[in-house]
Amino acid sequence: IFSYQDKDDGLDFMEFSKYLKEHEKKLQLTFKSLDKNNDGKIDIMEIKQSLADLGLDISKEDAQKILQSIDADGTMTVDWNEWREHFLFNPATNLQEIIRYWKHSTVLDIGDSLTIPDEFTEEEKTTGLWWKQLSAGAMAGAVSRTGTAPLDRMKVFMQVHASKSNKISLVGGFKQMLKEGGPTSLWRGNGINVLKIAPETAIKFMAYEKYKKMLASEPGKIRTHERFMAGSLAGATAQTAIYPMEVLKTRLTLRKTGQYSGMFDCTKKILKNEGLKAFYKGYVPNILGIIPYAGIDLAVYESLKNLWLSHYAKDTANPGVLVLLGCGTISSTCGQLASYPLALIRTRMQAQASLEGSEQLPMNLMVKKILEKEGFFGLYRGILPNFMKVLPAVSISYVVYEYMRSGLGIQK
């Protein structure tokens, strides 16, 4: 309301009625777009349908809850008066608000870039909000990856070097690293890990928009499974484009003191000694890992969201920061659990040639070898530092993202 004040610090009747008129216009548009059969009332199915159009499938019960919160006279339909009364002083002008609360945010950067990209509304795309959000997200990712880099390096070390005969403990591993290269060696490989955020985010976003248009059964509407497919394909496209950077990251993370002077030196040496194909080692398990990760992540998140909405959503659809972060963390942890063996195989294949005297094994033989020698848990080496970094990474990226948002002037 207060943006309608003029300079005299009071809100006079003219300004107030101007606010009401403008607000009412918006409300009427929203009401009309929801009222599919133009009978002047909104019922449960119309609410469900509208949310489905926006890419959010909800159950009948949830739609009923939304309806009941607006329905004043208990007729189980909402007419224009009820709608206006409810929303005039609750500035949620549209259902997108509810959706925006629950958008599965990819802001939480846990260092694995397998999540499905963010949805942007048409309005956000035209106003250029999307690039601000993407850059805020990229910045958050950069800070959170840097903050948890030592744990990430530890994870890669364990994935590649740990075995029954060569047990690496967290403390022992860090001591070894400090002895070999001093404190700065804990951040080896972090530079390229941060550098690859920008191209990957950009490619993923562009590809996602393209795939969504291609896969949508009707233009402008996209169902959950189509969105999942578009997201996975966009992830695969981005991964394909920047995969050589992934290989460089693994090699630079594992490097010994003095082995490479920097990224370019590393690239030159790999090209000279192993040729171009080295830059796509481990590509198959990497792409295969996208499907279980994104699928389980999405499924768990949706279930947690519906659980919360059905049990705790009393006054508002806004779950608050902690619930959102919790749901996001749990769902991505489940996704990681499922795709972790593939990530381990990928890292080993990327590292192979840099380990002198190790044979070059294809994916299936490598899995077989690990299972024979190490048993099932051999596929989960390094999962402890991996899960230890989830909470700090999520918290850091959330805090930085919020700061960036207010800095770039993205309103809530």
Order of alpha helices (4+ residues) and beta strands (2+ residues): alpha-beta-alpha-alpha-beta-alpha-alpha-alpha-alpha-alpha-alpha-alpha-alpha-alpha-alpha-alpha-alpha-alpha-alpha-alpha
